[in-house]
């Protein structure tokens, strides 16, 4: 008999973004509060990577993307992707 | 495409399916699908793949569920289906599939199932050195997509693999071998398989000049030896070049290494003369039958804490404080915990952490109690693995994890080890040579 699908262990946005390299994992342990911009920036990077509209918000397309089955290897391995670049 | 930074330094790779028990699917069809997935990559590059029945194959394939010892637990059906390790020694190149998925083999289709072939092609891309690509129709796009088994490798992935391993220079591509359930034999492509006489697990570190991203941690394939097996004969002075350590800690600004009944003291000018010394000569009234300490750390108030079995001792300098030892449970640790592996004050937030087995706790120094929400899984200390021997923060501010005769330097901000390959404790901390070491019981 088919098992029901489990609730994803990355059911929170922060957890998902940390798991796949969009937010630094140290925040999970240190409990650092991140500012809104950091989260929006991480969402924007995820949306860019996932080829969905880049809004920086937790919209329907982003929720849909995060539900999709995927590989467990992080997409971004260095925080440089979220660093501001010098003009 | 996105290159991870490491590649195999040989193109004739071997692979092996190491899972014996696969309840839901035919083992032969699984091997057939994995073989076909490898051929997708060999079709467009100089790579060849040969299946062997050996632990020493370059790429080992496992079906695992939940926590399976690599710090990347699976989550049951759905969401994360598999992961793989980038090229390297030990676990490098290996691919793990979530056993709890509804795997479809042999081109079967189902609304709820997932094609093993499709996922395997993607994971083997990691095994060969490719990271995730943001090109939506690429194989290395992180989110799996449906595709036909006779698909052509997308350009993005084809260029990526060819940059790493070169273009196939002959038209030797034949038909993809197909599993025959009557014989349980997967035919081999004779035109592309080279003669290999010895199967060895290869070192595969070849640096690459394109954007380098750190690989996932690679840890020893072997299960950690039980603590009793690691212990040396305690009545003999251990050779610091050739041993693991029970505990390491900075005490009064100097580094102490503990093994059995002995400790070495490392200062700014190197190893102190007269060491190793018996621990009981420096810290008084420890139990006379003590064979080893489990963990030692200097508290932020300057007190020195020793963990030995189910008890902990607090010292003010050389002398124990009255009222100790106390059981681990006095700290709020669980009754079933029979030892701790390591204790540190983490430089990143100046909080005290206790490690044991696969879990860790954070201690509130004011109340001397473990904080709520703990224990947590040690996998967040990515690359340090489980069942560590020791951990400490050194003078450079970095955290170091010790296990067996190796250690990792940990990047606190990125929460992962700086290098997936561990370094030798003897060589780095004691200037031992790779071959020498025995008989040098701290006499230098």
Interface residues (C-beta under 8 A of the other chain):
Chain A: X2 X3 X4 X5 X6 X8 X9 X10 X20 X24 X25 X26 X28 X29 X30 X48 X49 X50 X51 X65 X67 X68 X69 X70 X71 X72 X73 X74 X75 X76 X77 X78 X79
Chain B: X4 X72 X73 X74 X75 X76 X77 X78 X79 X80 X81 X82 X83 X84 X100 X102 X112 X114 X119 X122 X123 X126 X131 X132 X134 X136 X142 X143 X144 X213 X214 X215 X216 X348 X349 X380 X382 X412 X413 X414 X415 X416
